[in-house]
Amino acid sequence: MRRATIGIIGGSGLYRMEGMTDVEEVRVATPFGDPSDVITIGNFSGVPMAFLPRHGRGHSINPTEIPARANIWALKSLGVEWVIAVSAVGSLREEIAPRDLVIPDQIFDRTKSRVNGFFEGGLVVHCTFADPFCPELSNLLLDSARELGDVNVHAGGTYVCMEGPLFSTRAESNVYRKLGMDIIGMTALPEAKLAREAELCYATIACATDYDCWHESEESVTVQMVVNNLSANVANAQRILQSVAQKIPANRSHQTCGCADALATSIMTDRLQLPAPLKEKYSLLIGKYLS
């Protein structure tokens, strides 16, 4: 099976990678069921990449039903070490206009119905998550966006992740603003948490599609508004991906972000008490710590 060290998770509007060559569609079985769709592996700007549409081609999976554990596991099993997520978000700040891009550095969790980790059934792991996005990958994305020259990109910001699929009430939107949130979306979690447990470097290109409903001078958020603005952003996101592919290191041996060994001091359960079936199930994630 072909492998790639860079994985792209496409959000709303990004269901395939234009310009990817020598492509192969791969179906990956995981302990957590099937991923959102087949994974396309190919060359993008001469660099091997794996692409997965988060909602499936045709957008048939709502935010709460995204098989996030299967998605991250599948990418990890293909050799992916760097994951770039492209996501549609609403803006909670006047200065973040529709069609702007944001490279967030924080997340605030407002989800309610999602499984937030891989480990269960007798294996307890407590990962640090103070900085949910890989700072090194985020900086590479920011540099690539700025080099384009014609894209308005914001460095940092807090992404509040809501449950969905309905958009916010005005009361919720105004409270998030008062709490200091910058953008709002429905898909960063548990994706970012799972990426950390899988020891992947994970960062997001957040595409602002609208002002959330706090902005009373703007029309109410509609699906058509989101789709129109996101379509304008998808081309820019792909240009950023084309550029950043050339900047991502071939290996992470000199990285200081800590993502590559996030589990080194996080496994609480006594290794000697782990039954063989549990070790086998999670060998992809913890195998190097059991030898």
N, C-alpha and C positions, 0 to 999 in steps of 0.2 A: 504494500500500500504506500502511495506517495506521501511525503511528509513536507511540512512547512513550519518555519519558526514564527511567522507572523500570521495572526488571525484577525479577520475583520468581521464584526457583527453588524449587519446592516439593519437599521431601524426603518420606520415608516418612510416609504418612498425609495428606499435603497434595497432593491431585491436582487440585483445582480451587479457585477463589477464590469463596467464598460472598459474595454482595452485589455482585458485579461486574455492571455494566449496559452496555447498548449493545455487546455483545460480538461479536467477529469472530474466527474461527479462521483462522490464517495458516500456510501451509506455506512454509518458507524453505529454499532450496537453498544449500549452502555448499561450499567446496572440500574440506571434510573429511567429506562425507556428510550424512545427514539428522540433525537434532536428535532428542532423545529422543521428542518428540511434536510435534503441532501447537502453535503458540504462540497463546494466547488474548489478544487485545488488547481492552480495554474501559475503562470508567470505574470507579474504586474510590474512594469518598468524593469524587467529582467530579474525580479526578485520573486522567489516562490512564496505564494500566499494562499491561505485557506479562507474562503468566504462563506458565511452562513447568514441567511436572512432570518432575523429574530422572530418575525411574525409569520414566516413561511411565505413562499411565493404566492401571490394572490391575497396576502394579508388576511389569513383565516384564523389567526390565534390572538386572542385578546390578552392584555398585559398580565392579568392574574393567571392565565392558563399557559404562559410561556414555559416550556420545559427547561428552565434555566440550568438545573443540575446536569441534565443530559447534554445541553449545549456546551457548557464549559468542559465537562468530562470528555466529550468527543474531540474538541479542539486540543485538549491536553494530550489525548491519546495519539494524535497525529503529529506530535512534536512541537506544537505551538508553545512559545514562551512569552510572546508579546501579543496582547489583545487590544485592538482599537475598536471601541464601540461608537457607532454613529447613531444619534438619538434626536428625535424631535422633542422640543421643550417649549413651554410658554414663558414669556418674560415677566418678571415681577419688578423690573426696574425701568424707568423711563429711558435711561441711557442705553439699554439693551433693546434695540429696535428689531422688529420682525426682519428676518433674513440675515441678522448678525449671527456670528458663531461665538461660542463660549467654550473655553477649556477649563472646566470646573476643578476645584481642588478639595471640596467637601461635599458630604451628603447628609441630609436629614431625613430620617425614616418615618414615613407616615403610612406604610403598608400595613395590612391587617391579616391577610389570608395566604401568606406565602411561606414555604419552607426555606429557612435562611442559611442552611449549611448542609454539607455532605455527610457529616459524621453522625452516626446513630447506632443503636443496637448494642451498646457496650463499649464504644470508643468515644472518649470525650476529648475535644480539642478546643483550646481557647486561643485564637489568633489575635494579635494586635491589629486594630483597625482605625487607629487615630487619624491616619492619613489614607483615606480609602482609594485614592488614585495614585498611581505610580508617578512620583515627581519627575523622574528622568524621562519617561515616555511622554508625559504632559508637556515638558519643555521642548521636546523634539517636535511635537505637534504644533506648539505655539510658534516656534521658529519657522516651521514650514508654512504656516498660515500667513505669517507676517511677510515672508519672502514673496508671496503672491502679489502684494502691493495693492490689490483692488478688493480685498476682503476685510470687512470690519470684524475683528476678533478681539474678545475680551479675555484677559489673563486672570484665572481664578474665579471663585464664586461658589456659592452653596446651592446645590441641586436638591430641592425637596422632592422626594419620591413619594407620590400618592398612590393609592390602590387603583383607582380607575374602575371600569372604563369610562365612567362619566367624568366630565371636567369639574372643576371646583365650583363651589358656591361663592358668591361675592364675599360673604363673611370669612370663609376660609382663606380666600385669596388675600384679603386685607390683613388677616392675622399673620400669614406667612411673611408679608412685607414688613410688618411691625417687628417680627422676630429676626429680620435681617436676611431672609432668603433672597436669592437672586433669580433663579429659574426653577421651573416646575415640570416634572415629567413623570412617567409611569413605569420605566423599565430599568433604571440603574441598579435597583435592588430586586432580588438578591444577587444579581449578576456580579456586582463588584465584590461582594462578600465571598462568593464562590470562587472567583478568580484569585482572591487572596489565599483561600484554603488550598487552591490548586497550585500556589506559588507562581502565578503568572503576573507579569507586569501588565497592568490594566489602566487604560485612560479613555476619556470620552471626548468626542467632538459633538457638542450640543448645538443643535440648529434651532434657533429661535423662529418659530412659525407665527407667533401672535403675541400680543399683550394679553395676559390672563384677564379674567373678567373684572379685576379691580379697576381697569383703565376705562372709566365710564365714557370718555370721549370717543372711544373706539367701538366698533360694532361687536356684538357677542361672538364668542369663538364658535366657529362651525367647522365641520370636517372639510368642506371645500376650501375654506381659508387656509387651514393647516396644509392641505395637499398642495395648493398653489404655491405657497411660500416655501414649503419643503422642497418642492421640485426645483425651485431656484437655488436652493442651498446644496442639493445633491451634487451638482456639477462642481461646486467649490470644494465640497468634502472629498470628492474623488481626486481633484487636483492636489489637495493636501496629502492624501494617501500616496499619490504617485511620488511626491517629493520626499515624504518621510520614510518611504521604503528604502531610499538610498542612504538614510542617516542611521537607521537602527543597527546596532552592532550585531555581528555574526554570532557572538556568544555573550553571556552575561557575567563572565568571570571577573570583570573589573567594575561591575555595577555596585553602587553604594546604597541603592534604594531599599535593599533587604527583602524584596519580593521573592527572590529565588530561593531563600531559605526561611520563609515565614513560619514553617512548622518546626523548625529546629528546636525551639524551646516551648512549643505550644501543646504538645501531646501530654495530657494529664494522666491517662490510663497507663498502668504498669504494663510494659510490653510483654512481660512474662505471663500476664493473665489474659492476653488477647488470644482467643481461640483461632485455630487455623483458618476456618472459613472467613472470619472477619479480616484476617491479614491478607487473605487472597483477594477478597472483594476490594480492599482499599490499597492494594499493592501499587497501583499507578500513582497514588498520592503520597503514601508513607513508606513505600518499600525501601527507600534508601536509608530510612531511620531505623529499620528493623534488622539490618545485617550486622 
